[in-house]
Amino acid sequence: MTDDFSEAQASVLIGTAEKMIEIWNRLSPEKQATLLARFGSEENALAALVTTQLVAPAKPD
C-alpha cells in the first residue's frame, strides 16, 4: 500500500473539501452551532453533511 495519491484521487479529495466548505458557509450560525453540538467538531459536522449530500443529493429548485 502506498501513501501517494493519484491525480484522480487528489481531485476527488479537493472537490469534497470544496463542497464541505460551500455547504458550511451556506448554513445559518444557529444551524452551525446545532451541528457542532451534535457532532463535536466542524470536521465531523461537515463530513456528515457531505455524506448526506452524496447519499441523497438535494433536489434542484
Secondary structure in CASP SS format (residue, H / E / C, confidence):
PFRMAT SS
TARGET T0000
AUTHOR 0000-0000-0000
METHOD secondary structure of the structure
MODEL  1
M C 1.00
T C 1.00
D C 1.00
D C 1.00
F C 1.00
S C 1.00
E H 1.00
A H 1.00
Q H 1.00
A H 1.00
S H 1.00
V H 1.00
L H 1.00
I H 1.00
G H 1.00
T H 1.00
A H 1.00
E H 1.00
K H 1.00
M H 1.00
I H 1.00
E H 1.00
I H 1.00
W H 1.00
N H 1.00
R H 1.00
L C 1.00
S C 1.00
P H 1.00
E H 1.00
K H 1.00
Q H 1.00
A H 1.00
T H 1.00
L H 1.00
L H 1.00
A H 1.00
R H 1.00
F H 1.00
G C 1.00
S C 1.00
E H 1.00
E H 1.00
N H 1.00
A H 1.00
L H 1.00
A H 1.00
A H 1.00
L H 1.00
V H 1.00
T H 1.00
T H 1.00
Q H 1.00
L H 1.00
V H 1.00
A C 1.00
P C 1.00
A C 1.00
K C 1.00
P C 1.00
D C 1.00
END
